[in-house]
């Protein structure tokens, strides 16, 4: 593999420097670097970050290849600057055995656009009644360390306790979809003023908050790690903040769409805004931003949830929940966190690469941009402004809430272990 010289990049948003890649690793970082025969990429002041890591992606394969495949999903990831994604277990069949997680893992290795780390189901068939083969999935070729029934809540406290106890043996983590099912029966959107005016079934904040409160206490009792998926309410922020103050081993994520969009958009009855958990209020949005800035919320995760056209182009009540997010996540974070002054680019690198890699134990990812480190990198043109056009997405699905919306920033290059997966905004 030839050498690559990235010239004049703002590493983590700092002063322009040159970065020399030799094979799979970074050889040098500094001013005025030169390398005979190296391929030169003129960064022109673009921001260079460690390759992004998404702890919450739905790749749909096996079983729902009409929505997404490992190939199309990882191409979307590379387009968005990601070098590693964690694939959720709610496939068909469910990823609750060593065989299924190994299939997903090997598909990721074959396609090569980013590393794919499968997430194993907590319970058999996501049914919440019997623990899945947690140990076998961890010991498989996929080396699963994160387990989740995402899409469904592990609502039984005894099952949740047993899962936490089991994964503690290998420092794994249970990622909880916090949704008390009895409190959300028939729910269509956030419970509040807008749901009352529209006459749609409300999803109360307490349905999320009550599960988080229970699970952080269980994690404290067991001494294990729990991760809160797609945290969405101001009350949830306060519970996680309290738990961390007690030393409980809890981490939490927020999605880009919960940092930007509110339930006021549901007034359009456009199912593209139907998501789980639902879009919340302006107060919640600002609480989430502040919590991400101060570290109460640890990471940004996309919850990339692709659906075919027919599952979204229908009446609201019948529409599937979810949004695609891999290709727009960094732009949304730039708008909501960087341009508001809440985070600098080093903070973005922490929330979107370093910390998710640490939580998921993604080896070789989220590393410093320095000599001797793996060349997993993404280059961002932060001055770019443009309207979102889903027709150009690499994802197989188009259910984005940002169509036609102007967002800042564009990923121009992505490197996975020194191999370019995206060059000048085009997949290789």
N, C-alpha and C positions, 0 to 999 in steps of 0.2 A: 504494500500500500504506500503510495507516495505521500510526501509531507504536505501539510496544508498550513499556510500562514494567514491568520486572520489579522488584518492590519487596521489599527486605529479603533479598536472596540472599547467601549466603556464597560469594563468588567464590573458587574453588579452596580452599574450606574456611576462608577467613579471616573477618574481621568482616563483619557484614551491610552490604550496599551496594545501591544502586539501579542498574539498568542500563537505559538507554534505547536502543531500537532504532528506527531511522528507515529504512524501506525495507529494503535488503539489508545495511546496515552498522550497527555499534554507534555511536551518536552521542555517548553520554557514560556514564561510570561514576563514581558518587560517592554521597554521602549527601544525602538530602532532595531528590532530583531531582523535577521536576514537568514535565508536558507536557499542555497543553490538548488534550482530545480523544483522548488516547492510551488504548489498551486496557491495563488494569492487570492484571497477574498478581501476586497476593500470594504471595511465595515463602515467607514465614514461617520463615526460617532454613534453608531447603533449600540444598543445595550446587549452585552453578552451575559447570559445566565447559565447556571447548570441546567441540564435537561430537566424539564418538568416531570413530576411524578404524580399520577392521579390515583388516589386510594379508593376511588368509587366510580367504576366504569361498567356499563352493561354492553357486552359484546354479542349477546343473544345466541351465539353458536355454542353448543348444538341446539337445534330445534326451531329457532326463529330466524333462519337465514334470510327471510323476506324483509326483516328489519335491519339486520346488521350481520356481518361475519367477522371473524377474527382478522381477516385480511382488510376489509373495508374499515373496520374500527381502528386498527392500528395505523392505517394510512391517514385517517382523520386525526389520530393522536399526533403523528409526526407533523402534520400540517399545523397543528396547534402548538408545537414546540415540546411535545412530550417524548420522553425516551423510555418511560416505563408506565404501565397501567396495571391496576389490580381489577381483575374481571369478576363481577358478582356472580353468585351461585344460582340465581333464579333462571336457569336454562331448562331445556326439555330434552333429555332428562336432567333433573336437578343435579348440580355438582356436589353430591353428598357421598361420593365414593372416590377411592384412589383412581379408578379407571377413568372417570369423567374429568377430574382435574388434570390428570396427565394428558388427556386428549387436548384440552384447551392449551396447556403449557406447550405441548409439542407443535401445535398449530402456530402459536406465537413465534417459536424458534424458526419454523420453516419460512414464515413470511418476512421476518427480519426488519420491519419498520419500527418496532419498539419492543422492549421486553414485556412479556405478558406474565403476570403472576396471578394464578387463579386464587379466588377466595372460596373456601369451602363452606357448605351449608352447616348451620348449627344443628338442625334437626332433620330427620329423614323426610325427604319430600317437602321441606319447608312447612310441615304440618304441625310443628310445635309440640309433639307428644313424645318423641323418642330421639335421643342424641344420635347424630350421624357418626360416621367413622372418623372422628377427629384425629386420632392417633395415626391411623392408616394414611390419611391424606397428608399429614405432616411428614410421615416417613417415606412418602412416595417420591418419585422423581420431581414432582412439582414443589415439594418442600413447603407445603401450605402453613402459614403462620397466622393468617387472618381468617376469621370465620364469621359468617353473617347470614341471616335469613332475610336479608333486605328485600323489601316489597311486602314483607310480613314482619310483625313484631314477635320476638320470643316472649310471649305474654305470661307464660307460666313461671312463677318465681322459682320453683324448685328446679325446673329444667335450666333456667338461666344460671342458678347457683352451681349446678353440676357442670355446666359448660365452662364457667369461670374457673372452677376447681381443676377441670381436666386440662385446659390450655396453660394453666400456671406451670405445669410440669416442664414445658418447653418454651416458656416466656411468650406464648401466643397471646392473641387479643381477640375478644368477642366484640364485633361491631354491631351495635344495636340500632334497628329501625324503631325509633321510639314512638309507638302509636298504640294506645290502649284501644283494642278493637271494639269494645262495647260502647265506648264514648264516641266512636266515629262511624257507627252504622248509618249508611245512607248519606254520608258526608260528601259534599261536592266542592266545597271551598272553605276558606277561613270563616269561622263563626264570628260575626261582628255586625257592624252597621250595614255593610254592603250585602252580606248574605241575607239579612232581614229585609232589605229593600228589594232584593231580587227574588226572594222566596226560594233560595237554594239551601239544601241541607248544610248546616254549619259544622265545621271541624274545630272544636275548641282547643285553645292553647294548652289547657290542662291535660288533654289526652297525650300530648308529648311530654309535658313537664312531669306528670306523675310517674311515667315509666323511667325517665332520667333520674328522678329522685330515688326511686326504688333501686335502680341498678348501680348508682354510685355507692349506695349503702351496702349492697351485696358485694361489690368489688372491694370495699373497705373490709368487710367481714372476712372475705376469702383471702384478701391480699393479692388480688389478681388485677389484670389490666382490662379496662372496658373502654371502648371507643364509641362516641355518639355520632351516628350518621346524620347528615343534613339537618343540623340544629337550626330552628327557624323562628324562635320566639324570644322576646326580651326576658321572660320568666325563666326559660331554659338557660339563658346566659347566667342569670343569677345563681341558679342551682349548681352549674358547673364551676362558677367562680368560688362558691362556698366549698364545694368538694375539694377543689385544688388547695384552698386555704387549710384544709384538714390533712393534706398530704395524700389524699386518695389518688390512685393511679388511673386517672380519667383523662382522655383526650377527646377532642371534638372537632368536627368539620362544619363548614358552611359552603353552600353552593354559590356560584356566581349569580344565579338568578335571584336568590334570596338576598343578595347584596344590592340589587338594583330595582327589582320589580315589586309592585304591591298589588293587593287584592282589588284595587280600583280598576285594574285592567279587565277584570272579569265582567265588568259592565258591558263589554263588547260581545259577550257570549262566544268569543272565539276560543275553541278548544285548545289552541296552541298554548294558552295560559293555564291549562289544567295540569296540575302537577302534585306529586305526593312527597313531602307534606305541601300543603297549599301555599300560594303566595300570601304573605301576611300584610300587616299594616306598615305605614311609614315609620311609626315609632319602633316597630320591630326591626325594620331595615337599618335604622340608625344605631340601634343597640347592637346589632350583629357587626356592623362596621367597626364600632368602637371596641367590641370584644375581640375581633380579629386583630386590631391594631395593638391592643394591650396584652395579647397572648392568651386570654381566657379561651378563645377559640384558637386551636393550634394550626389548622390548615384550611386551604381551599380545596374542595373536591368537586368534580363536575356533576356527578350523578348523571352522566351522559346516558340518556334513555331513549334510544331510537325506536320509532314506530312507523309502519308503512302508512302511506297516504290515506288509505281507507279507514284506518283506526283513529285518525284525527279529523278528517274532512266529513264530519257528521254532527248531529246535535250534541250539545254539551253533555247531557246525562250519559250518553252512550260512548263518549270518547275515552280513549285510554289516557292514563296519567303519565306525564313525562315529557322531557325536552332534551334535544341533543345539546351538547355543550363543549366538546373537546376543542372545536375549532374557533370558539369565541371566548373561551374562559379568560385568557390572558388579557384580552382587550377590555373585558368587563372589569377585571381587577384593576387595570390601569385607570379606567374612568372613575371607579368608585373609591379606590384606596390611594392610588398614587397622585392623581390629579386633584384630589381633595386634601392632600398633605398628610394623610393618616399613615401611610407607609412609604418608605423609599424603596429603591429597587433591591437593595440587600434584604429588606423585609419581605419583599415579594419572593425572592429566592428561597428564603427560609420557609415561608408558608406554602409554597407551591413545589418545592423540591427537597430541601434539606429535611424538614420535619416529617412530611409524608413518607419519605424513604426510611427514616428512622423508625417510625411507627410500624411500618410494614416489613422492616428488615430487608429492604431492597438493596442487595449488595452492589456496590459500584455506582450507585445513583445518589444524588444529593450531596456530592462531594465538592470540596473547594475547587475553584478555577485556579489551579496552581500546578507547578511542575510535578510530574510523577503520578498525577491523578488520571482516572479514566476520562477519555475525551467524549463525554456525554454533555452536549452543549446545545444551546439555542440562541440565535441572534435575532434581535427584535428591533424593527424600525419604529421607534416610539413617536416619531413626528408624523407618521402616516395617519390620515383620516379617510374613512371610506364607509359606504353603506354596505350592510351585510346582504349578500346575495347567495341564498342557499343553493342555487343552481350550480354554484362552483364548489360545493362541499365534496369532500372525499367520502364522507359517511354515506351509507346507502339510504339513509332517511333524511328528511328535510324539516322535521318538526322543531324549528327554531322560533323562539319568541322575538327574535331581533331582526327579522326580515325587513329590509328597507330602513333600518335604524342606523344612524351614523355612530360608529365606535372608533376609538383611537387605537393605534398600534397595529402592527402586522408582523408576524413571524416570517422572516425571509430565509433562514437556514436552520436546519436541525442536523446534528451529528450524533450518531449512536456508535460509541466506541471507535470514533475517528472516521466512520463511514457516513457520508452525507445521505440523509434520507429526504431532505428538502433543500432545494437550491433555488434561490431567487423566487421563492414562493411556489415553486413547482416540485411535486414529488419526483424522486429519481426512479 
